[in-house]
């Protein structure tokens, strides 16, 4: 797709505090990464949490930048004096300017897509996939932006960030519009909300799944973390959604619903046994769940392939959101029966073994409790054990490590503590912070820093009817170490371990 406009047309759509030069200068692109600048690009130099794009202005000019947007007055003054041939504008907020420039350059695709945004600590990815699937069931074309992957009117692409920079989202939206898409479904992270990455998008429907301890390395406190999530609903920074879908079980549900109503949103709550959209008389089965769906729009018996109570909640959130987007109640019910589990979310790995192996993204103590609780429900009928492999990420919130150890120990019969993206930290130091809380639970455990060896150990320890949980990475395909990033897929490593075990013991004696 080819987009083009003139500098003067572009800056008329950006709130700026100073401008110099440009006039009819042709613009061929918007970039925030100097490495992507090509002749004719406008480079948006903005200050971020880890770097300052203003340091790379000269590099961008050398690559052929046709103009500069900066959030630094010194950069602006320098360019006006020493680079008068380069058009430049100064803005107060770099990321907002990036969004404004991107929306303008890509032809305002946000005006042609109805957006559904999902925020919360856990469940964002599954809920986003389910909302998209229900919209697709009614033959609507969609753009999906999420943790696992991006979808552009049916085309699947690799995901870069949970909430990418606005420039990339606007480009995805523009491509989707060109292919006939009418809906945007996106995960919205607290980082993205706090940093202004969703500026200019405008959400018709906003979903809140829950708030549990996570990302305190960035937000510092739970109150600040909640305040970032609330921005999607309260209309103080972003336009309030037309409809807000809120998990009634979360302790902040009442507070968030009140903020959304004050901002003019229609609020729909959901939950198990309570809420506007509620699951009643639910029964969990090995293949999913059965429950009565009771809503203001109607009541129906539904069956789902998604296992566990946590997925009933995700399903309720998606159903309420899809209905808010105009999908009829009957179509929602019919669509639920077609839904499949999301990659890396309670994903089974089957090589013919007499025990269950599950890969899941659970990387918070709350998510780990939900995961082990679901596994416990499974083995309660078979007499098996819950064996859990987990770790905690490096360079992230250290306060949750003990909580993760406690959750794993309390929910399991055997725990293998290991590495999970240690980054710049010593994996053994991370494990040393996990171990005391894990030990205090009294559950047998093993510490094995090598994640592949930990997975092999868990598989070898498993007996018939056990459930082996490999938690933390889910869909991720790499392990981030201090000096390098290496390919690593939990599901593939587990499959290889199972095949190795099968060759050693023979297919009739595996386990």
VENJOGI-V864489 format. One line per field, one symbol per residue. psi: psi as a letter, one per 40 degrees, with the letter a starting at -180 (. if undefined). burial: b if it has 24 or more other ideal C-beta (glycine too) atoms within 12 Angstrom, else e. Layout:
# VENJOGI-V864489
psi=???
burial=???
This chain:
# VENJOGI-V864489
psi=hhiiiiddddeeehhieiihacbehhheihiehdeehiheihhhhihadeihedeeddddddeeheihhiehdddddddddefeehiiihidhddddddddddddeffddeehhhhhhiidieddddddddddddddefhiihhhaddiihgfdhhiiididgiidddddddddddddeeieihhiihidddddefeehedhhdhhhhdihihifeddediddddddddddedeeddihiidhhhhhedieeddddddddddeeihhhiiiheiidhihifihhidebihihhhieeiiihihiehiiddddddddddddddddeehiddddddddeeiiiihehfhihhfeieihhhhieheiddddddddddddddedeeeaihhhhiaiiifahdeeddddddddddeidhhhhaiggebeihddddddddddddddeehhiihhdhddddddddddeiiheihhhhiddbeieihhideihihhhdddddddddddddddeideeh.
burial=eebebebeebbebbbbebbbebeebbbbbbbbbbebbeebbbbbbbbbeeeebbebbeebbeeebbbbbbbbeebbeebbeebeebbbbbbebbbbbbbbbbbbbbbbbbebbbbbbbbbbbbbbbbbbbbbbbbbbbebbbbbbbbbbbbbbeeeeebeebbbbbbbbbbbbbbbbeeebbbbbbbbbbbbbbbbbbbbbbbbbbbbbbbbbbbbbebeeeeebbbbbbbbbbeebbbbbbbbbbbbbbebbeebbebbeebebbbbbbbbeebbbbbeebebeeebbbbbbbbeeeebebbbbbbbbbbbbbbbbbbbbbbbbebebebbbebbbebbbbbbbbbbbebebbbbbbbbbbbbbbbbbbbbbbbbbbbeeeebbbbbbbbbbbebbebbbbbbbbbbbbbbbbbbbbbbbbbebebeebbebbbebbeebebebbbbbbbbebbbbbbbbbbebbbbbbbbbbbbbebbbeeeeeebbbbbbbbebbeebeeeeeeeebb
